[in-house]
Amino acid sequence: MSRRKQLKMKQVGVEHLEQYNQLLRYVFQVTDNVLHKVGWEERDIVHAKSPALEQANVWGWFDGDKLVSQVAVYPFQVRIFNKTYDMGGLTGVGTFPEYSNQGLMHKLLYQALEKMRENKQSISYLYPYSIPYYRRKGWEIISDKIIFEVKDYQLPKNKQVAGEVERVDIESDAVKKAYERFALQTHGAMLRHELAWNEYWLWDLDDLMAAVYYNDDGQPDGYVLYWIADEVFHIKDMIFVNEEARSGLWNFISAHFSMISKVIGNIHTDEPLAFLLEDADIKEIISPYYMARIVDLQQFIDQYPFKPDTREREWTFTLDDPLLSWNQGTFTLRISPEGKGEVDRTAVRSSSRIDIKTMTTMLLGYKRPDYLHKIGRIACSPETVDMLEDAIEQQTPYFSDYF
């Protein structure tokens, strides 16, 4: 009997926690040395993954009692142009090499997406181990990460601000409240519940610190998460709800001038830091970060806020999806003057064509319709391009989480 015929797909439960962890560690090469560096022991990582396994939807292929391939979907929420979407966070993807090239992951991804659709998670995010692989499955890049390096002499000069910065415990309510205020007004950002926060802190060093900027009303308007090592001020993340908070946090960083030689940090937005500094000659490295995929176009459009206009707009197009039949076919999108969209299947023939990954990155604002049309990712008339440009908000997603 072939190995494939012996395999069975079923849900992975807490009773499989140790196997789930061992497969993750093998696939992602999480060695004892890596665990030691961040202060983890084997039992700690197993314990930390327990709530995730309890709350996530996890499917796997089993060879007898042995878990050989798996995928997990975390129940998350993200903000998309001021609307809250249920999002399926795809993670824990892996197959032992001796079971590869049997189509196991293809079937698991389909199963995961089908469950997301049932759960009204109309959008899925993931961190890609291979961008080409996930593009073939319908995901596309929707956010970037910029790593910057600022020398001590390039740090901004102190600016007068009304509020003040206070160092707090990284898991304090002030950090969570500042992030919640920020996320609610930030396109693409995750709304973090306990599971999301647990994942956010999972691989951090023990010496991570937090500094919160409080405005003159005592409200937390932002924070910087950082650690200092070998005369380098490392920024894990910095968020702020206004320019005053940004200035206040940079005042705090610059106050370390005598202790450090440089600042190295991350920005999870398309706004490079260089332009904001007096000495703009800094080093910045931009790289793709997270990918997303529309799970069900009709569900997604039902919530989606297009920009209002004086007239109703319409677009008939053929949509290609490499995995999901419910996203495959010809559809008509109608947008009301108020910006409410609805999409329905149609028998009308259309020369317009787009695939699900291009639709995703376009509707999330990472790439504009005009650019996507120019590079051949959308086939449509110039009039349709103009309509889409006017209908879609112009804002690039921010995403700083990792799961």
C-alpha positions in Angstrom: 0.0 0.0 0.0 1.4 3.5 -0.9 2.1 5.9 2.0 -0.5 8.4 0.6 -3.3 5.8 1.0 -2.5 5.3 4.7 -2.8 9.0 5.5 -5.9 10.5 7.1 -6.8 14.2 7.4 -8.3 15.3 10.7 -8.4 18.1 13.3 -5.4 18.5 15.5 -6.3 18.9 19.2 -4.5 19.8 22.4 -3.8 16.1 22.9 -1.4 16.4 19.8 0.4 19.5 21.3 3.8 17.9 21.6 3.6 16.5 18.0 2.4 19.9 16.7 5.4 21.6 18.4 7.9 19.0 17.2 6.8 19.4 13.6 7.0 23.2 13.9 10.5 23.0 15.4 11.7 20.7 12.6 10.2 22.7 9.7 11.3 26.1 11.0 14.6 24.8 12.4 14.0 26.1 15.9 17.0 24.6 17.7 17.7 24.4 21.4 20.3 27.1 20.8 17.6 29.5 19.4 15.3 28.7 22.4 18.2 29.3 24.8 18.9 32.7 23.3 15.4 34.0 24.0 15.3 32.3 27.4 13.0 29.4 26.4 13.1 25.8 27.4 11.3 23.0 25.5 8.5 22.8 28.1 8.0 26.6 28.0 7.4 26.7 24.2 5.0 23.7 24.4 3.1 25.5 27.2 3.0 28.8 25.3 1.5 27.1 22.2 -1.2 25.4 24.3 -3.7 28.3 24.3 -3.1 28.8 20.5 -4.0 25.2 19.8 -7.1 25.5 22.0 -8.4 28.6 20.2 -7.1 27.9 16.7 -8.6 25.7 13.9 -5.8 23.2 13.2 -5.9 20.5 10.6 -3.3 17.9 9.9 -2.5 14.7 8.0 -1.8 11.7 10.2 0.2 8.5 9.3 -1.4 6.3 11.9 -1.0 8.2 15.1 1.9 10.3 13.8 1.2 14.0 12.8 3.1 14.5 9.5 1.6 17.7 8.0 -0.3 20.6 9.5 -1.8 24.0 9.2 -3.3 26.3 11.8 -5.8 29.2 11.5 -5.9 31.7 14.4 -9.1 33.7 14.9 -7.9 37.3 14.6 -9.4 40.7 13.6 -8.0 43.5 11.5 -9.0 47.0 10.6 -9.5 47.7 6.9 -10.3 51.3 6.1 -12.0 51.8 9.5 -14.0 48.5 9.3 -13.3 45.6 11.6 -12.9 42.3 9.6 -12.6 38.8 11.0 -9.3 37.5 9.7 -8.0 33.9 9.5 -4.3 34.1 10.5 -2.6 31.2 8.7 0.4 29.8 10.5 2.1 26.5 11.7 2.3 25.4 8.1 4.6 22.4 7.7 5.2 18.9 6.4 7.9 16.4 7.3 10.2 16.2 4.2 9.6 12.4 3.7 5.9 13.2 3.1 6.4 16.2 0.8 5.3 16.3 -2.9 2.1 14.4 -2.3 -0.3 17.4 -2.4 -0.9 17.3 1.3 -0.5 21.0 1.9 -2.6 21.9 -1.1 -5.5 19.9 0.5 -4.8 21.4 4.0 -4.9 25.0 2.6 -8.2 24.3 0.9 -9.6 22.9 4.1 -8.4 25.9 6.1 -9.9 28.4 3.6 -13.2 26.5 3.5 -13.4 26.7 7.3 -12.5 30.4 7.2 -15.4 31.0 4.8 -17.7 29.1 7.1 -16.5 31.3 10.0 -17.0 34.5 8.0 -13.3 35.2 8.0 -13.3 36.8 4.6 -9.6 37.7 4.6 -6.5 35.7 5.5 -3.1 37.0 6.5 0.2 35.0 6.7 3.9 35.5 7.1 5.4 33.7 4.0 8.3 31.3 4.2 8.1 31.4 0.3 6.5 34.3 -1.5 6.3 32.4 -4.8 4.6 29.4 -3.2 1.9 31.5 -1.5 1.4 33.6 -4.7 0.6 30.4 -6.5 -2.1 29.7 -3.9 -3.7 33.2 -4.2 -2.0 35.2 -1.5 -0.2 38.5 -2.3 2.1 41.0 -0.5 0.2 43.7 1.4 2.7 45.2 3.8 6.4 46.1 4.1 8.9 46.3 6.9 11.6 49.0 6.9 14.7 48.4 9.0 16.5 51.7 9.7 19.8 52.7 11.3 20.4 56.1 12.8 23.8 57.1 14.1 24.0 58.9 17.5 24.9 62.2 15.9 21.8 62.0 13.6 19.3 61.7 16.4 16.6 64.4 16.3 17.0 67.4 18.6 14.7 67.7 21.6 11.2 69.1 20.8 8.9 70.7 23.3 5.8 68.5 23.9 2.9 68.9 26.3 3.0 65.3 27.5 5.6 63.0 29.1 7.2 59.6 28.6 7.2 56.9 31.3 8.9 53.5 31.3 6.4 50.8 32.1 6.2 47.0 32.2 5.9 45.6 28.6 2.6 43.9 29.5 1.1 46.9 31.3 -2.4 48.1 30.5 -0.9 51.4 29.3 0.8 49.5 26.4 -2.3 47.6 25.5 -4.5 50.8 25.7 -2.1 52.8 23.5 -2.0 50.0 20.9 -5.8 49.7 20.9 -6.2 53.4 20.3 -3.6 53.3 17.5 -5.0 50.1 15.8 -8.6 51.4 15.7 -7.5 54.3 13.5 -4.8 52.5 11.5 -5.6 50.7 8.2 -4.4 47.1 8.1 -3.6 46.8 11.8 -4.5 43.8 14.0 -6.9 44.3 16.9 -5.1 42.3 19.6 -6.9 40.1 22.0 -5.0 37.8 24.5 -4.0 35.2 21.9 -2.7 38.0 19.6 -0.7 39.6 22.4 0.8 36.2 23.4 2.0 35.6 19.8 3.3 39.2 19.6 5.6 38.6 22.7 6.4 35.0 22.0 10.0 35.3 20.7 11.1 38.4 22.5 14.2 38.7 24.7 13.8 38.9 28.4 15.3 42.4 28.5 12.7 44.0 26.2 11.5 47.4 27.7 8.6 49.7 27.0 8.2 53.5 27.2 4.8 55.1 26.9 4.0 58.6 25.8 1.1 60.1 27.9 -0.6 63.3 26.6 -1.4 66.2 29.0 -4.7 64.5 29.8 -2.9 61.4 30.9 -3.9 59.3 28.0 -1.4 56.9 26.4 -0.8 58.2 22.8 2.0 55.8 21.8 4.9 53.7 22.9 8.3 52.4 21.9 9.3 48.8 22.7 13.1 48.5 22.8 16.2 46.9 24.3 19.8 48.2 24.6 22.8 46.0 23.9 26.4 46.7 22.9 25.7 50.5 22.7 22.8 49.9 20.2 19.3 51.1 21.0 17.1 48.4 19.3 13.5 49.3 18.5 11.1 46.3 18.2 8.2 48.7 17.3 7.1 52.3 17.8 3.5 53.4 17.5 1.8 56.8 18.0 -1.6 58.3 17.4 -0.3 61.8 16.6 2.8 63.8 15.7 3.2 65.1 19.3 3.5 61.5 20.6 6.0 60.7 17.8 8.2 63.7 18.9 7.9 62.8 22.6 9.1 59.2 21.9 12.0 60.4 19.8 12.9 62.8 22.6 13.1 59.8 24.9 15.3 57.8 22.4 17.6 60.8 21.9 18.0 61.1 25.7 20.1 57.9 25.4 22.7 59.8 23.3 25.6 59.3 25.8 24.8 55.6 26.1 24.6 54.5 22.5 26.3 54.7 19.2 23.3 54.1 17.0 19.6 53.2 16.9 18.4 50.2 14.8 14.6 49.8 14.5 11.6 48.6 12.5 8.9 50.6 10.8 5.8 48.7 9.5 4.5 51.4 7.2 5.3 52.9 3.9 6.5 56.1 5.5 10.3 56.1 5.5 11.9 57.8 8.5 14.6 59.7 6.6 12.4 62.5 5.5 11.4 63.4 9.1 15.0 63.7 10.3 17.1 66.8 9.9 20.1 64.6 8.8 18.2 62.4 6.3 21.3 60.5 5.2 20.4 57.3 7.1 20.3 53.7 6.2 16.9 52.1 5.4 16.2 48.6 4.1 12.7 47.9 2.8 11.4 44.3 2.5 8.0 42.6 2.0 6.5 41.5 5.2 3.0 40.1 5.4 0.8 38.6 2.7 -3.0 38.4 2.5 -5.7 36.7 0.5 -9.4 37.4 0.1 -11.2 34.2 1.2 -14.6 35.0 -0.1 -15.0 38.0 -2.4 -18.7 38.4 -1.8 -18.3 38.4 2.0 -15.3 40.7 1.7 -17.1 43.3 -0.5 -20.2 43.2 1.7 -18.2 45.0 4.4 -15.8 47.0 2.2 -16.0 50.8 2.3 -15.5 52.3 -1.2 -15.2 56.0 -1.5 -18.6 57.8 -2.1 -19.4 59.4 -5.4 -22.3 61.3 -7.0 -23.2 58.3 -9.2 -23.4 54.5 -9.0 -20.4 52.6 -10.5 -20.3 49.2 -12.1 -17.6 46.8 -13.2 -18.0 43.3 -14.8 -14.9 41.1 -14.7 -13.7 37.6 -14.7 -12.0 36.5 -11.5 -9.3 33.8 -11.4 -8.7 31.8 -8.2 -6.2 28.9 -8.1 -7.9 27.2 -5.2 -11.5 28.3 -4.5 -14.4 27.7 -6.9 -16.6 30.2 -5.2 -14.2 33.0 -6.3 -13.8 31.7 -9.8 -16.0 33.0 -12.6 -17.5 36.3 -13.9 -18.9 38.8 -11.5 -20.4 42.3 -11.5 -19.4 44.7 -8.8 -21.9 47.6 -8.1 -20.9 50.5 -5.9 -23.6 52.8 -4.6 -23.1 56.6 -4.5 -22.6 56.1 -0.7 -19.7 53.7 -1.3 -21.6 50.4 -0.5 -20.4 47.6 -2.7 -22.0 44.3 -3.7 -20.8 41.7 -6.1 -22.8 39.0 -7.9 -22.1 36.3 -10.4 -23.2 37.1 -13.9 -23.6 35.3 -17.2 -22.5 38.5 -19.1 -19.2 38.0 -20.9 -16.4 40.4 -20.0 -13.0 41.2 -21.4 -11.9 42.5 -18.0 -9.8 40.0 -16.0 -8.1 40.0 -12.6 -6.9 37.2 -10.2 -7.6 36.9 -6.5 -4.1 37.9 -5.3 -4.2 41.1 -7.4 -7.7 41.9 -6.2 -6.5 41.5 -2.6 -3.5 43.8 -2.9 -5.5 46.4 -4.8 -8.5 46.5 -2.3 -6.1 46.6 0.6 -4.3 49.6 -0.9 -0.8 48.2 -1.1 -0.7 48.7 -4.9 -2.8 51.1 -6.9 -5.1 50.0 -9.8 -3.2 52.2 -12.2 0.1 50.5 -11.4 -1.4 47.0 -11.5 -3.0 47.8 -14.9 0.4 49.1 -16.2 2.2 45.9 -15.3 -0.5 43.7 -16.8 -2.0 42.4 -13.5 -5.4 43.8 -14.4 -6.9 43.6 -17.9 -9.6 46.3 -18.3 -10.4 49.6 -20.0 -8.7 52.9 -19.0 -12.2 54.1 -17.8 -12.4 51.2 -15.4 -8.9 52.0 -14.1 -10.0 55.6 -13.4 -13.2 54.4 -11.7 -11.2 52.0 -9.4 -8.6 54.7 -8.6 -11.4 57.0 -7.5 -13.3 54.3 -5.6 -10.4 52.8 -3.5 -9.0 54.6 -0.5 -5.3 55.6 -0.8 -3.6 54.2 2.2 -1.1 51.4 2.6 -1.7 48.7 5.3 0.3 48.8 8.6 1.0 45.4 10.1 3.5 44.9 12.9 2.4 41.5 14.3 4.0 38.1 13.8 2.3 34.8 14.3 
